[in-house]
Amino acid sequence: MSTLPPRHGFALRNARLVAALTLAGLAGGAQAAGSEIEQLKAQLRELAARFGQLEQRNQELEKKVTELGAAAPKAAPIEARVKALEEAQTATDQALLTDRLSENEPELVTRLKAVETQTLAMQKPVRQVEALEGITVEGGLVAVAQRVNGAGTESGKRESRLNYRGDIEFTLPGGDIGQAEGTIYAQLRFGQGDGVGLGPKTYTSTTNSSTFQVAGVDGGDSSFAVLAQAWYQLNVPLPFDGYKPYSRQRLEFTVGKMDPFVFFDQNATADDETAFFLNNAFVHNPLLDSGGDAGVDAYGFTPGVRAAYVDEQDKSGVWSASVAVFGSGPATNFSGSLGKPFVIGQLEYSTRLFDGLPGNYRLYAWRNGRAVNVLDDSEQAHSGWGLSIDQRVADGLTLFGRFGNRSSGTASFDRALTLGGELSGDAWGRAADGVGLAAGLLHTSSDYRRASTSSGNERVAELYYRYHVNEKIALTPDFQWISRPGGDDGAGDVKAFGLRATLGF
């Protein structure tokens, strides 16, 4: 066996191969032609050159491997690395035992403590936001300056009055009972000014429904707030054992002090004196409000309970049925018995007609066991029924209509019809503005006709233009006209001019 190094062995083998091939060439030269010998020699020289190149390349590679081996750092022993990791873990554990920051503790611990400090600082605001979640607060101010001619005032002289009113509304989550969801609603109202008092014979109770004044307080010098409404409503999805997000039916139960017109006789363009019509004959059904059959307190509120069923399964529209029992007479201000209440029930259907434009149709009936007999001011039961309709007939035009009929009871008027609408300012480039026009007839009852000089029907009309200064402020010039007030053909026409300013937030 050879003891030469691999490189030298490779060179010796090359020399032997060259010598053997050379001898073979010489031996064969005697038998072959001279040209063939020369060709073979050329091939041998080429082969020897290629072997030389390979040998040189092999030497270069061995040199580079040696250099790389010398330059590479020697790996630390495994035991040393494990020990270093254990020491780092010990230092981290000791640093985490205290909340204090130190320049000697590991950087990871310092950063962790900083994150914990920031998290604790954020927890208080987060808890505050969670506490306010679901709470909404809305409010508004309205002021009205109005002048009524002498034919319409109690004094017989032209009078002017200024009043203001403010409302703040709170809506809070009322908790859940199973899948049922509760809501708490409260409203505070304050203001000053009673407005111009109309003549005693006028069926229209007021030309300014925005007035508010706490009775019997320093002659009106103070502006006290009252708790106008405070009620709790529970919405129960149906079916009871169904999946709440998929529910298209529900029951509603409401109890507390409330405005009955929030839930009954609603109307899209004629139920808000701060935005639409000021005359009370157009704000609500005249028989219920101006006629007194609703039986609410001096501020328009009363305690009661309500139950409703709402069905949204039909894609063509939503219908609902509701009934409520409210206090009447002295029960409205918690000073008398709850007997002989004001009871009202309503069927409502909301749909889209006229190429998908929204509309609402309401039919309702009522009975008030403590209404007033207009002839002798005695307590008397009144009953009746009514309709309230609003329908958008074009993109900027919404029409409304109300009809009321008293079925039993003695009052100054027993039927009422009001019609009107509002046109938005889209046509003249003022989309937020609106112009409203309404007219109504209050029919004198036969009992009152026989007992008085009234023989005709009171006719009422109102025109306004609502100008939006910006998204929060609106100014509304308003004109009202009442012909044959109290159904008296000999009475002069009532004319009321006003300017309303509203601020919403």
C-alpha positions in Angstrom: 0.0 0.0 0.0 1.3 3.5 -1.0 2.2 5.9 1.8 2.2 9.0 -0.3 -0.2 11.9 0.4 -3.3 12.0 -1.7 -2.1 15.0 -3.8 1.3 13.4 -4.6 -0.4 10.0 -5.4 -2.7 11.8 -7.9 0.4 13.4 -9.6 2.3 10.0 -9.7 -0.7 8.3 -11.3 -0.8 11.0 -13.9 2.9 10.5 -14.7 2.5 6.8 -15.0 -0.5 7.2 -17.3 1.4 9.6 -19.5 4.5 7.2 -19.7 2.4 4.2 -20.5 0.5 6.0 -23.2 3.8 7.3 -24.6 5.4 3.8 -24.8 2.2 2.5 -26.3 2.5 5.2 -28.9 6.1 4.5 -29.6 5.5 0.8 -29.9 2.5 1.4 -32.2 4.5 3.9 -34.2 6.3 1.1 -35.9 3.1 -0.3 -37.2 1.1 2.9 -37.9 1.5 5.7 -40.2 3.4 8.9 -39.0 0.3 11.1 -39.1 -1.7 9.0 -36.7 1.2 9.1 -34.2 1.2 12.9 -34.2 -2.6 13.1 -33.6 -2.3 10.7 -30.7 0.5 12.8 -29.2 -1.6 16.0 -29.5 -4.5 14.3 -27.7 -2.2 13.1 -24.9 -0.8 16.6 -24.5 -4.3 18.1 -24.2 -5.3 15.5 -21.7 -2.2 16.2 -19.6 -3.0 19.9 -19.6 -6.6 19.3 -18.3 -5.2 17.1 -15.5 -2.9 20.0 -14.6 -5.8 22.4 -14.4 -7.7 20.1 -12.1 -4.8 19.7 -9.8 -4.4 23.5 -9.6 -8.1 23.9 -8.8 -7.9 21.2 -6.1 -5.0 23.0 -4.4 -7.0 26.3 -4.4 -10.0 24.7 -2.8 -7.9 23.1 -0.1 -6.4 26.5 0.7 -9.8 28.2 1.1 -11.1 25.5 3.3 -8.0 26.0 5.6 -8.6 29.8 5.7 -12.3 29.5 6.6 -11.5 27.0 9.3 -9.0 29.4 10.9 -11.4 32.5 10.6 -14.6 30.8 12.2 -15.1 31.5 15.9 -15.0 28.5 18.1 -18.5 27.6 19.5 -18.9 28.1 23.2 -19.4 24.9 25.2 -23.1 23.9 25.7 -22.7 24.1 29.5 -21.6 27.7 29.3 -24.6 28.7 27.2 -27.1 26.9 29.5 -25.6 28.7 32.5 -25.9 32.1 30.8 -29.6 31.4 30.1 -30.2 30.4 33.7 -28.6 33.5 35.0 -30.8 35.7 32.6 -34.0 33.9 33.8 -33.0 34.5 37.4 -32.4 38.2 36.8 -35.8 38.5 35.1 -37.7 36.7 37.9 -36.1 39.0 40.5 -36.9 42.1 38.5 -40.6 41.1 38.2 -41.0 40.8 42.0 -41.1 44.6 42.3 -43.0 47.4 40.4 -40.1 49.7 40.6 -38.0 50.4 37.5 -34.2 49.9 37.7 -31.4 50.5 35.2 -29.8 47.2 36.1 -32.8 45.0 35.3 -33.2 43.4 31.9 -34.6 45.5 29.0 -37.5 43.1 28.5 -38.7 43.6 32.1 -38.5 47.4 31.8 -40.6 47.3 28.6 -43.1 44.9 30.2 -43.6 47.2 33.2 -44.1 50.2 31.0 -46.8 48.4 29.1 -48.5 47.4 32.4 -48.4 51.0 33.6 -50.0 52.3 30.4 -52.7 49.5 30.6 -53.6 50.5 34.1 -53.8 54.2 33.1 -56.2 53.3 30.3 -58.6 51.2 32.4 -60.3 54.1 34.1 -61.3 55.8 30.8 -62.4 52.5 29.4 -64.6 51.9 32.5 -66.1 55.3 32.0 -66.9 54.7 28.3 -68.5 51.3 29.2 -70.6 53.1 31.9 -71.9 55.6 29.2 -72.5 53.0 26.5 -76.1 53.0 25.4 -76.9 56.4 27.0 -78.2 59.1 24.7 -78.9 62.7 25.6 -80.9 65.0 23.3 -82.2 68.5 23.9 -83.7 71.5 22.2 -84.8 75.1 22.8 -87.7 76.9 21.1 -88.7 80.5 21.4 -91.8 82.1 19.8 -92.8 85.7 19.4 -96.5 86.0 18.4 -99.0 88.8 18.0 -102.8 88.2 17.8 -105.3 90.8 16.6 -108.1 92.1 18.9 -110.7 89.8 17.5 -108.9 86.8 18.9 -107.9 87.9 22.4 -109.7 87.7 25.7 -109.2 91.5 26.2 -110.4 92.4 22.8 -107.2 94.3 22.1 -104.2 93.3 20.0 -101.6 91.5 22.1 -98.1 90.3 21.7 -96.3 87.7 23.7 -92.8 86.0 23.8 -92.2 82.6 25.3 -89.5 80.0 25.4 -89.3 76.3 26.3 -86.5 73.8 26.7 -86.5 70.0 26.7 -83.8 67.6 27.7 -84.3 63.9 27.0 -82.4 60.9 28.4 -82.5 57.4 27.1 -80.7 54.7 29.1 -80.4 50.9 28.9 -83.0 49.3 31.2 -81.4 45.9 31.5 -82.4 42.5 30.0 -84.8 39.9 31.2 -83.9 36.8 29.3 -84.0 37.9 25.6 -86.2 40.9 26.5 -84.5 44.3 26.4 -85.5 47.2 28.6 -85.2 51.0 28.0 -85.5 53.9 30.4 -86.7 57.2 29.1 -86.9 60.5 31.0 -87.7 64.1 29.9 -87.1 67.4 31.7 -89.1 70.5 30.6 -88.6 74.1 31.5 -89.7 77.4 30.2 -91.5 80.7 30.7 -94.5 82.4 29.0 -98.1 81.4 28.5 -98.5 83.0 25.2 -101.5 85.0 24.0 -104.8 83.9 25.5 -107.5 83.4 22.9 -111.1 84.3 23.3 -113.2 81.9 25.4 -115.4 80.9 22.5 -112.6 79.7 20.2 -112.6 76.0 19.7 -108.9 76.1 18.9 -107.3 76.0 22.4 -104.2 77.9 21.4 -102.4 79.3 18.4 -99.0 78.6 20.1 -98.6 75.0 21.4 -95.0 75.6 22.4 -95.8 77.5 25.6 -94.8 76.2 29.0 -95.1 77.8 32.4 -95.0 76.2 35.8 -98.3 77.1 37.5 -98.4 79.1 40.7 -94.7 79.9 41.0 -93.9 83.6 41.8 -96.3 84.8 39.2 -94.3 83.4 36.4 -91.0 85.0 37.4 -89.2 81.7 37.8 -88.3 79.1 35.3 -88.6 75.8 37.0 -88.1 72.4 35.4 -90.5 69.6 35.8 -90.1 65.9 35.2 -92.4 65.7 32.1 -92.0 62.0 31.3 -90.4 59.1 33.0 -91.2 55.6 31.8 -89.8 52.1 31.4 -90.3 50.0 28.3 -89.6 46.3 27.8 -89.3 44.9 24.3 -89.9 41.2 24.1 -88.9 39.4 20.9 -91.2 36.7 19.5 -91.3 33.7 19.5 -90.2 33.5 23.2 -87.8 30.6 22.5 -86.6 31.9 19.2 -83.3 33.4 18.1 -83.4 37.1 19.0 -81.5 38.5 15.9 -83.9 36.8 13.6 -87.1 37.9 15.4 -89.5 39.9 13.3 -92.2 40.2 15.9 -92.2 41.7 19.4 -94.3 42.8 22.3 -93.8 46.2 24.0 -94.8 47.0 27.6 -94.5 50.6 28.8 -95.3 51.9 32.2 -94.7 55.3 33.8 -95.6 59.0 33.3 -95.8 59.7 29.6 -97.3 61.8 26.8 -100.0 59.7 25.3 -99.4 61.3 21.9 -95.9 59.8 21.7 -97.6 56.4 21.2 -101.0 57.3 19.7 -102.3 59.6 16.9 -98.7 60.1 15.7 -98.1 61.9 12.4 -95.0 62.5 10.3 -95.7 66.2 9.5 -98.2 67.3 12.1 -97.3 66.3 15.6 -94.3 68.5 16.6 -95.0 72.2 17.4 -91.3 72.9 17.5 -90.8 71.9 13.8 -94.2 72.0 12.0 -97.5 73.6 12.8 -98.0 75.7 15.9 -101.8 75.6 16.1 -103.0 73.0 18.5 -105.7 71.9 16.1 -103.0 70.6 13.7 -100.6 69.2 16.3 -103.0 66.4 17.5 -106.5 65.3 16.9 -108.6 68.4 18.0 -111.1 66.2 19.9 -108.5 64.6 22.0 -106.3 67.7 22.7 -108.2 71.0 22.2 -111.5 69.1 23.0 -110.1 67.7 26.2 -110.9 64.0 25.8 -107.3 62.9 26.4 -107.6 64.0 30.0 -103.9 64.9 30.5 -102.5 67.3 33.1 -101.9 71.0 32.6 -98.6 70.2 30.9 -99.9 67.4 28.6 -98.7 64.3 30.6 -100.3 61.5 32.6 -99.3 58.2 34.3 -100.3 55.0 32.5 -99.5 51.6 31.1 -99.3 50.5 27.5 -99.0 47.2 25.7 -98.3 46.7 22.0 -97.7 44.0 19.4 -95.5 44.8 16.4 -95.2 42.5 13.3 -92.5 43.1 10.7 -92.7 39.8 8.9 -94.4 41.1 5.8 -92.0 42.8 3.4 -94.7 45.1 2.1 -95.2 46.8 5.5 -95.2 46.8 9.2 -98.4 46.7 11.3 -99.0 47.0 15.0 -101.8 47.0 17.6 -101.6 48.8 20.9 -103.8 49.6 23.9 -103.1 51.9 26.9 -104.8 52.9 30.1 -104.0 56.4 31.4 -104.9 58.4 34.4 -107.6 61.0 33.9 -108.9 64.0 35.9 -107.1 64.4 39.3 -105.2 61.1 38.6 -103.1 62.9 36.0 -101.1 64.8 38.6 -101.2 62.0 41.2 -103.8 63.8 43.4 -106.8 61.6 42.8 -108.2 58.2 42.2 -107.2 56.1 39.2 -110.8 55.1 38.5 -112.6 56.0 35.3 -109.3 56.2 33.3 -108.6 57.4 29.7 -108.4 54.2 27.6 -107.2 54.2 24.0 -106.4 51.5 21.4 -104.8 51.9 18.0 -104.1 49.8 14.8 -101.2 51.1 12.7 -99.9 50.1 9.3 -96.7 51.5 7.8 -96.1 50.7 4.1 -94.6 52.2 0.9 -96.8 53.5 -1.8 -96.3 55.8 -4.8 -93.1 54.1 -6.1 -91.9 53.1 -2.7 -92.5 56.3 -0.7 -93.3 55.8 3.0 -96.7 56.3 4.6 -98.4 55.6 7.9 -102.1 54.8 8.5 -103.6 54.8 12.0 -107.1 54.0 13.2 -107.9 54.5 16.9 -110.7 54.7 19.4 -110.9 56.1 23.0 -113.0 56.4 26.0 -112.5 58.9 28.9 -114.5 58.3 32.0 -113.7 61.7 33.4 -114.3 64.1 30.6 -116.3 67.3 31.1 -119.8 68.1 30.0 -119.4 71.5 28.3 -122.9 72.6 29.3 -122.6 72.4 33.1 -118.9 71.5 33.7 -120.0 68.2 35.3 -117.9 65.0 35.0 -119.0 62.9 32.0 -117.8 59.9 30.0 -116.7 60.7 26.4 -115.8 58.2 23.6 -114.9 58.5 20.0 -112.7 57.3 17.2 -110.2 58.9 14.8 -107.8 58.5 11.9 -104.3 59.9 11.4 -102.7 59.5 8.0 -99.4 60.8 6.5 -98.1 59.8 3.1 -95.2 61.0 1.0 -96.5 61.5 -2.5 -93.3 62.9 -4.1 -89.6 63.1 -3.1 -90.2 66.5 -1.4 -93.9 66.5 -0.6 -95.7 64.8 2.3 -99.4 65.1 2.9 -101.3 64.4 6.1 -104.9 64.1 7.2 -106.8 63.6 10.5 -110.4 62.9 11.3 -112.1 62.7 14.6 -115.6 61.8 15.6 -117.0 61.9 19.2 -119.5 59.0 19.7 -120.8 60.0 23.1 -120.6 62.9 25.4 -121.5 66.6 25.3 -118.8 69.0 23.9 -118.7 72.2 22.0 -117.6 70.4 18.8 -118.0 66.7 17.9 -116.2 66.3 14.6 -113.0 67.6 13.2 -111.2 67.3 9.9 -107.7 68.6 9.3 -105.7 68.4 6.0 -102.3 69.7 4.9 -98.8 68.9 4.1 -95.2 70.1 3.8 -93.0 70.7 0.8 -89.3 70.6 1.2 -87.0 73.2 -0.3 -85.4 70.8 -2.8 -87.0 72.6 -5.7 -85.3 75.9 -4.8 -82.0 74.5 -3.6 -82.8 74.6 0.2 -83.3 70.9 1.0 -83.4 71.5 4.7 -86.1 74.2 4.5 -89.8 73.5 4.3 -93.1 75.3 3.7 -96.2 73.9 5.3 -99.9 74.6 4.8 -102.9 73.1 6.6 -106.6 73.8 6.9 -109.3 72.4 9.2 -113.0 72.3 10.1 -114.3 71.9 13.7 -117.9 71.0 13.6 -120.2 72.5 16.2 -122.2 69.8 18.1 -126.0 69.8 18.1 -126.2 70.1 21.9 -123.9 73.1 22.0 -125.6 74.7 19.0 -129.0 74.6 20.8 -127.5 76.0 24.0 -125.5 78.9 22.4 -125.3 81.3 19.5 -122.9 79.1 17.6 -124.4 77.7 14.4 -121.5 77.1 12.0 -118.2 75.4 11.9 -114.9 76.9 13.0 -112.4 77.1 10.2 -108.7 77.1 10.8 -105.7 77.6 8.5 -101.9 77.9 9.0 -99.0 78.7 6.8 -95.3 78.6 7.7 -91.8 78.6 6.1 -89.0 76.9 8.1 -85.6 78.4 7.2 -82.5 76.5 8.4 -79.8 78.9 9.3 -77.5 75.9 9.9 -77.8 72.3 11.0 -78.7 73.4 14.6 -80.7 76.6 14.2 -84.0 77.2 12.3 -86.2 80.3 12.0 -89.9 79.9 11.1 -92.2 82.8 10.2 -95.8 81.7 10.8 -99.3 83.0 10.0 -102.6 81.6 11.3 -106.2 82.5 10.4 -109.3 81.4 12.3 -112.7 82.1 10.7 -116.0 82.0 12.7 -114.2 81.2 16.0 -116.4 79.0 18.1 -118.8 78.5 15.2 -120.1 82.1 15.6 -120.9 83.7 12.3 -120.8 87.1 13.9 -117.4 86.8 15.4 -114.4 88.5 13.7 -111.6 86.6 12.1 -108.6 85.8 14.3 -105.2 86.5 12.8 -101.9 85.5 14.5 -98.5 86.4 13.2 -95.4 84.7 14.8 -91.8 83.9 14.5 -90.4 80.7 15.9 -86.7 80.0 16.6 -85.4 76.6 17.4 -82.1 75.3 18.6 -81.4 71.5 18.7 -78.5 69.6 20.2 
